Amino acid sequence: MRNFWSILSAYLAAWAIFFVYSATVGRRLTRLEEELRRLKSRTGRDE
């Protein structure tokens, strides 16, 4: 039964790391898109 809890803990930790990483990448992408929109409007290139 000890192996079960070790495997379950590792599995949950891996998923937690994946979700935190995904959230971080999503937040960075949103900031990058906002920056790109801001720069396009600043240069007058609203495509």
MODELLER restraints for C-alpha pairs under 7 A, 6 or more apart:
rsr = mdl.restraints
at = mdl.atoms
rsr.add(forms.Gaussian(group=physical.xy_distance, feature=features.Distance(at['CA:40:A'], at['CA:46:A']), mean=5.77, stdev=0.5))
